[in-house]
């Protein structure tokens, strides 16, 4: 081993924004399409923070040609005068990390959800160029930053103006993001979500990338009420939405509740417009208040007798969709981790609980018949959950072992060991592929469950319908952790559940059907990172000297150019592979590629499943026309 010197000269100091360009993933997560959109969110969040604090009533976002984005707000306009360090304030804001008005009491931000002065400078660092136009103090100025903020132009006076605000135009650097482009539907979702949460703030979204320029306006006077209607658009509402608002300990709470005909519970929470997908203290306060309100009502009107136990929260929230949005002052704001996906502010729990309990209790009293109808649902949910619990207990004790064995007999090829922390379950399409998988697997830890035909689309199904479906009932017993409200991720028999289907439209349809089932009835399995999709090859290209598997058309073309003479085998289905081929390409942990299924945003995931698997064909058609390139030119 060579003895390389390590002394003071080995230490590199990255000045200015160089650190951001060196390690962009530390600041925006990735440099793929997701990271590209993160640039938009940072500038948009700055505009939103102005509106959130009462400055400006309109935000305009424009997708221009050549991958340029423009975001304009009508707030106060960023300062342009000289800063104490001798530079212009506008230059400090967009070229210095951790510089901004959100750190100080005099900045005028009571609440904020952006990166607190980091966002603008990070976007500048990762842009080929950025142009900032500021209107304030009856003057309009403009400054240009280039090469990741390393070159700063002069501040130009464009003229007089009666407007105020900031317009940021930038082009993400292709050297960092490659050919990644902006998705109109992705940006639309974020803009519309912000419009729902920022009542009386108008968002204008423009797409100028094609000849037929598109413009949409998002404006909701009763934002959170419109939001709950939108989220439950494809479900059967039970009663009217319940809207609760109030302020406690300087924390403003807005809540919308809607019971539906579904059994799932869905809570979408936001803090200062930041989506808290991992929940936190505000969700705890919400759940506690809802449970307490219904139990006290039931006690008061003798629905629950003195000897009866209180209703369980999970039964009360069956079929409930809730949106909770908090505005929290900087002094009380506390997130867990850097991703801001979980709120940790202790004050939020008591503030939410006080507001929701007081107002929901009043609502339940004023809507007595509705409350009694919901309590009947709660009692039924409790009975179903208790029956399921007893059935699981009996199964664990072996009383229903024979029934389970009969169900799985002839279907499941078991793993030889019972190590749930190592074992894998492959869900395979058809008996042909199942036969190859059974012969090719490592039977010490891999189990195979062939699926016959397409499973039930559960988007509109109830839990009892799922149990009546033989294929899904078999799958539930195989995984061994129940389904629906009583599902326990810790009881699963397998560390990995792997969907392995043919690489064709039927295979893709089966994937979607299974993912819909897991999302609706075993969501914790996905959240725990236990659901995967196998990635089988499309081709095998070979000659007398060598053979290669190709997983994409591009890989096939590369090998065709490298090999002089060859033959190509097209795998139309998994059953066309012999057991050895299936093992080494798709099942061998040392060489395979698995795609982990994850849920970044439960609201978007739920909405997408409603669109693709629900009973409104027009929603599905609109999404396909927006997202699928039928010509294959892109």
N, C-alpha and C positions, 0 to 999 in steps of 0.2 A: 504494500500500500504506500503511495507517495505521501510524503509529509509536507502538505501544503501549509504555508505560513498563515497564521491567523493573528493579526495585530490591529492596531488602530486604523491602519490604512484599509482594512477589510470592511470597515463599517461604512455603509452608504446611507446618506441622508437625502431623502426625497423631498425637494422643496415644493412649496405651493401645491398644485393639484397633481403633481407627478405620481403621488401615491395612489390616487384614484385610478389613473390610467394603468398603473402597474398591476393593481389588484382590484379591478372593477367589481368582481363578485362580492367583495367585502361590503360594498356600498349599495349595490342594486340587485344582488342575488345571483345573477347570471348574465351572459352576453348573448343569449338567444332572444327569441321573440318576447319572452316574458320580461327579460331585462330591458329590452327596447321600450316596451310599454311602461315600464317603471319610470323611465325618464319623463313621460307624459304625466304620470301621476304626481311626480314631485312638483312640477311647475303648476299643475292643476290644483294641487293641495295648497300652494301658496296663494293662488287666486281665491280659493275657497275660504282660507283662513281670514282673508280680508272681509269677504261677505259674511262669514260666520260671526265676525265681531262688529257688524253693522256698517261696513264701508262698501258701497256698491251693491246694485241689485241685478247685475247681469254679467255673465261670463260667456265668452265666445271662443270656441275651439275649432280650428280649421286644419284639415288635412290637405296639404298642398302637394303639388307634384314634386318629384325628386326626393321623396321621403322627408319633406320638410313639415314641421308642425308649428302652428302659431296659436298661442293662448293669450287672450286679452281679458283683463278685468277692469272694472271702473271704480277701484278703490282709491286709496290716497296717493298712489304712485310711490315707488321706492325713492328714497332721498338721493339727490345728486350733488349736494354740496360736499365740501371737503370734510373728511373724517379727522379725528384727533391724530391718527398716524401719518397724516400728510397726503394720503391717497383720497380719491373721490369715494364717497360712501357707496355709490353704485358699483364701483370696481371692487371694493372690499366685499360687498354682498355676494358677487358672482365669481370671485377668485379666491376667497378665503374660507376654508372649512370652519364651521362653528361660529359663523358671524351672522347676526340677524337681530331683528327687533323683538324676537320671541323670548330672548333671554332676560330682558330688562322689564321692570315695572312700567317704564315710560314708553315702551314700544306700542302700547295700546292694544295688546292681545290678551283679552280675558281668558280665552280658550284657544287652543291650537292643536291641529292634528298632524301637521307636516313634520319634516325632519329638523325643525328648529334651527334654520339657518344653513343646514347642510345641503338641502335639496337643490337650490339654484346653482351653487358652486359645483356640485357633483355632475349635474346635467351639462354645465359648461365644460367641465373636464373631459367628458365623454362625447363631446360634439365636435364636428369639423369646424363649425362656426355657430355663433349665437349673436343675435341682434336684439337689443333691449331698447324699447321706446317708452319714455316716461312722460306723462302729462301731470303737472302739478305747479302750483303757484303761477297759474296763467301762462306757463311756458311749456313747450314740447321739446324734449331732448332725446337724442339717440346715441347709442354707443355700440361698437362692434367688437366681439371677441373672436379670435381665430386660433386654430391649432390647439384645441383643448384648453383655451384660456391663457396660453402662454404669450399670445400677442394681443395687446389691448389697444384699440384705436382711440382716437380723441373723442371726447364728448362733444357732439354737434348740437347746436341750437337750430331746430327745424322751424320755429316760429311761435306765434302766440296761440293759445287755446283756452277755452272755457271749461274743458273737460279735465277730469283727473283719472288716473289709472296707470296700469303697466301692461305692455304687450311684449311677450317674449316669443321670438321666432328662432328655431334652431334646427340644425340638421345633424342627426346622430352620425358619429364617425364610422364609415364603412370598414375602416381598419379594425375596429373593435366588434362591430355587430354584423359584419359580412353583408349578406343579401337579405337579412331579416326586414320585413315590412310591417306596417301597421294594419291592424284588423279593425275595420269599421264597426263590426258587431261587438268586439271586445270593448272598444272605447265607448260605444253607445251604452252598453250595460253599466259601465262605471259612471258615465255622465247622468244617465237616468236615475241611478241609485242615489247620486249626490243631490239631484233635483228633488227626489222624494224626501230626503232628510233635511234639505235646506228650503223650508217653506217660503214661498213668495220670492225666491231667487230664480231668475230666468237663465236657462242654459241654452245656448244656440250651438248646434253641432253642424259643421259644414264639411262636405267631402268634395274637393275641387280637383280630384285626380283624374276624372273622366270628363268627356264632353258634356254629358248630362249631369251638371252639378247638383248635388243633393244637399238639402238643408232640413234639419229637424229642430223643433223647439220643445224643450221640456220645462214645464212650469206647473207647479202644484200648490194651490193655496192651502189645501188641507193635506199636506204632504204625507204624513204617516198613515192617514186613513186611506189615501190613494195607494200607498205602498202595500198595505195589507190586502187590499183588493187585487192588486197586481200579482202578488205572491201566491194567492189562493185562486187565481183566475180559472184554473182547470179542475177545481175541487168543488164539492157540494157544501155550501156554507150552511151552518146550523146557527140560526139567529143572526143578529147584526154584529158588525165589528164593535168591540169595546175600546174606546179611546180614553186613555188616562194621562193627565198632565199635572205636573206640580214641581215645586222647588223646595228643597230641604237642604240646609247647611250649604247654601250657595251652589248646589248641584241641581241642574235642571233635568227632569226626567220626563220622557215621552214614551208611552207604551201603547201598542195596538195589539189586541187579542182577537182571534177569530177561531171559533170551533168549526170543524169540517166533518164530513162523513168518513174521512180516513181515520186510521188508528194512530198514525205516526205523530210524534211530537216534533215540532220544528221551532227553534228559537234563533233569531237573527239579531245579533247585538252590535251596537256601534258606540264608540266613545269619541266625541269631537269629530265625527264623520269617519273615524278609522274603524274598519271592520274588525271586531274582536272575535275571530273564528274559534278561538280556544276558550271563549267564555271569560269567567272571572268573577269578581265580587259582586258586580251588578246583576249577573245572571243568578247567582245564589240568592241575592235579595229578592229578585223577581219570583223565583220558584217558591221561596219561603212564604212570601206574601200571598201568592195564589193559593197555596195549600192551606194556610191559616184562615183565609177568608171563607173558603168553602166549608171547612170543618166547623168554624164558629157558626156559620149559617145553619148547617145541619144539626148542630147541638141546640141552637136556639129554637128551632122549629121541630125538635124531637124526631128528626129523621135518624139521627144517631142516638141510640139509647145510652144510658149511663154505663152499661156493661160493654157496649160496642167499642171497638178500636176506632181510632181516627182513620179517615180515608188516606191512603198512601198517595204521595205526590205524583208518582208515575201514572196512577189511575186517573187522577184529576186532570192531568195534562194529556191524556190520550186524545188524539185528534185535534190538539190545540196548536195553532201557529201563532207565534208571538214575535213582535218586533219591538226592541227596546233601544232607544237612542238617548245618550247622556251628553250633556255639556258640562264639563268639569273645569274649574279654574286651574291654572298652571300649578298653583301652590298645593293642590290636592291630587294632582295627576300622578299616577304611579303605575307603569306597565311592568309585567314580568318578562324579562328578556328583551333583546334588541328588536325583535320582529313586531312588537306591539300587538301581538295577537291575543294577549290575555291581560285583563285589567287586574291590578293588584291593590288598588286604593281601598283601604278599610272603610273610609267614610262613604264610599259608594254603596256598600251593602245596606247600611242602615238608612241612607237617604232613599234608595229605591224601595226598600221594604216599607218605610213609613208612607210614602206617596201611594204606592200601589195598594197596600192593605186598606188604607183609609178610603180611597176612591173606589176600589173594587167592591169593598163591603157595602158601600152606599149603592153601587150599581146593582148588586145582587138583591138588595132589599127592594129597590125600585122596579126590578124586573123579576118578580117572584116566580111566575110560571116558567119563564126561561130557565131560571136557576134550578127549579125542581126537575125540569127535563134533563138538564146537564147532570144533576145528581143521579138520576136513573141510569144514565150512561156510565157514570163513575162506578156505580154499584155493579153493573154488568161487567165492566172492565176488571173490577176487583175479583169477581167470581171466575172469569176466564183465566186471569193470571194465577189465582190460587189453584185452579184445576190443573193448569200447566205445571205449576210448581210441584204438586203432588205426583203428577205423571213422571216428572223428571226424577223425583225422589224414589219412586217405585222402580224406575228403569235402572237407577244406580244400585238399588238393592237386589236387582236381578229378577223382580217380579214380572217385568215385561221383557226380559231378555230374549225369550223365545220369539215374541212378536217382532222384536228388532232384528233378530237373526233371520227370521223368515223374510222380512222385507229386504234385507241386504244379501240374502243367499242367492248365488248365481249372478250377482251384479257386481259387488265390490270385491276386487282383488286386494286383500289386506296386506299391510306391511307386516313383517315378521316380528318387529318389536313394537312396544307400546309407548315409546318415548315421544310424547307430544311436542317436546321442544326441538325435535329433529325431523319427525315424520312429515312427509309431503303427500298431498292428495291431488292427483291429476284428474280433472273433469274432461273426459275425452268424447269427441263427437262420433257416435256410431260404434258398432261392434267390430268393424274392420280395423279402424284405427285403435280401438281398444285392445284387439288381439295383438297388434304390433307393440303397443305400449306395455302390455303385460309381459311379453317375452323379452322386451328390450330393457326394462326397468332394473333398478337395483332393489330387489324385493325386501332387503333388510330394512329400508326406511321409506320406500315409495309405494303408495297405494293407488289403484286405478279404479275409477268409477265411470263406465261408459254411459252416455246419455242417449236415449232412444228418441230421435226426433227433436223438435224444438219445444222447450219448456214453456210453461204458462207465462204470459205477459202479466206481471203482478201489479202493474201501475194502478189498476182499478180494482184489485182483488183485496179481500179481507183475509185475516189470518186463517180463519176456518177453511176458506177456499184453497189456501196454500197447502194446508194439511191434507185436504182431499185429493190433491194432485199427486199422483204416484211418484213421478220423477222428483219433484221438489220435496215430498215427504221423505223419500229415500235419501236425498241430499242432506236434509236436516238431521236425520238419524245418523248419517255417516259422520258429519262434522261433530255431532254430539253435544251441542251447547244450547239447544233450543232455538227459538225463533221469535221475532217480534219483541214485545216488552220484556219477556223473561230471558232473552238471549244474554249469555254470559261469555264474553270473549276469552276469559281465563279458563273456561272449561272445554275449549276446542281440542279435538284429537290430533290436530295437525298444525305445525308451525307455518306451513305454506299451503294455501289452496290455489292451485294453478289451473287456469282455464286453457285447454289445449285443443284448438279447433282448426279446421282447414283454412287455408289462406284464400278464401273466396267469399262471395256475398252471403251465402248461407252460414258460413263460419262466423262472419262478422255479426250477422243477425243473432246467432246463438250467444255470442259474447255479450251483446247489448242486453239480451233477455236475462242472462245470468247476472250481469252487473246491476241491472234494475232490481233483481231479487235481492242481491247482497246489500244494495243501498237501502232498500225499503224495509228489509226484515232482518238483516245482520250488519247494520252499518258499523257497529264497533269493530267488526272483523276487518273492514277496510281501514278504519281509523287507526287500528293497531298495526297496519302495514302487513297484513297476512294474506292479501289477495293479489295474485299475479296473473299475467297473461304470457303464455309461452310464445316464442318467436321462431317458428319453423322456417327453414329455407324455402325459397321458391324454385331454385334450380340446383342441379348438380352438373358441373361441366368437367369433362374428363377426357383423357387419352391414355395411351399405354404407360406413360411415365408419371402422370400426376392427376389428381382429382381435387376439385374445390367446390364448396357449397356457396351459393350466392343468395343472400337474403333480400337484395334489392335489384332492380333492373340495372342500376348504375354499376354494381359489383359485377354483374354478368357481362356488361359491355367492356369493363376493364380487363377481365380475364380473356374475353374473346380477342382483344387486341394484343394480349401477351402471348397467347398459345397459338402455335402454327396450325396444328390440326386438332380437332376436338369433336366430341359429341355432347349434346345437351339433353339432360333428363328434366322434364318439367313436372314438378310435384303438384298435381291438381288436388291431392288430398293426402292426409297423413297416412292413410292406408296403403299408399303407393310406395312408402318407404319400408324397407325391411327393418326388423328390430334393431339391428346394429346401427343402421343409418339414423333411425329415430333417436336412439340413445346418444350417439356422439354429437348430433346437431341440436337436439331440443331438450334432452332430459339429463344429460351428464352435468352435474354442478360445476365441474372444472372447465367446461367449454361452452355451455349454453348461455343464452341471453334471455333474461326474464324482464318483463315490463311490470313494475310495481304500480298498482292502482292506488291513487291517493285522492283525497278530497281537500282541495285548497279552500274552497268557498262553498259551504253547504247550500247557501241560497242559490248560487249559480248552478250547482249540481242538481238541486231539486228542480229548478226551472228548466234546465236542459232535458231532464228525464220527462218532465211534463210535456215539453215540446215534441220530443222524439217518440215517446211511448204512450202519450195520452190519447184522448179521443177527439182532438181537434185537428183535422187534416190540414187546414189552412196554415196553422202555426208551423206545422212540420214542413209544408211546401215553402213557406217564406224563408225558413232557416236554410233549407237545402239550396234554394236559388241564391241565397247570399253567400253560402260557404263552400259549395261544390262547384269545381271547374269541370264542366262536362266536355269541353273541347280538349282538355289536357294540355293547354298551352302554358299553364303556370305551375 
